[in-house]
Amino acid sequence: MSFSSNAKEEICRAAVNKRCCALAESYGVLLFCNTFSRTRVRIVTESTPFAQRIPKLFKKAFGIEPDSITGGEGSKYTIEIRERSSIARIFDAIGYGEERDVALHLNLGVVEEECCRAAFLRGAFLSGGSATSPEKNYHLELLTSHYYVSREAFALLLDMGFEPKASKRKSNYVIYFKSSEQIENFLTKAGAPVAAMTIMSAKVEKELNNRVNRRINCDAANADRTVDAAQEQLEAIAALRRAGILETLPEKLQETARLREMYPELSLNQLCEMFQPQVSKSCLNHRLRKLSELARK
């Protein structure tokens, strides 16, 4: 199952108890579903838990049941309501008069309470939402074909403390989040804290991997610098030997040259330990610079 499917399954475990919340969740479902008009309600979903939740939800919110639920077993579910009396009960419950087009606006009276706002987000995500696996990237979106619904849901999210973004995709309007923290908060609010924790865990793992990669890259760069420096020192020592100068140098410089040639792969710190008695890094660095300067002269 995808991350989005798992999140929806988790959300669907929420009990359908309070009628006001059932109404708000149903409202979110309807405004973000495939078809919602005065003649037809049509909801298409791949989620079995969501398809099974709709009859309980609509029964609690409107006192009705869908006319038909088809599909399943590997195909998408299609839930439809065509009975005029059932649709009229939906319209009455959510506060739309006969003269008002249901597809145009979000009735904020349905989502006044904090619990009802969370329920509305739950329904919107179940019906028109999707979320990308956090292992790939961070993206959660809500899609609706209603322009004003999108704008007013966007404003509702702002009022709830979210920071959504908006765009248009063909004939649909998209509200989306790219911030991992915003997605975590949305899923937690909608009733999927486990899915939110999955994002947190993925983020921690990514940050850990990035730190490890940075450390590896840093170590590799340091190793490259060590090799380059050692190569320059070895070339300087070889030049001094060819010129017959190396044997005339003070014993400490000769010992430094001898140990560098014996251990070309060691860093300065490691090479310091080869001396008896051990010398400091600054002392060794001074001797090697002296050898290089003599070779250049």
PyMOL commands that set and color helices and strands:
alter all, ss='L'
color gray80, all
select helices_A, chain A and resi 3-11+19-31+48-62+84-93+108-111+114-128+147-159+180-190+193-242+246-248+251-262+268-272+281-296
alter helices_A, ss='H'
color red, helices_A
select strands_A, chain A and resi 35-36+41-45+68-72+75-81+129-131+140-144+165-169+172-177
alter strands_A, ss='S'
color yellow, strands_A
deselect
rebuild
show_as cartoon
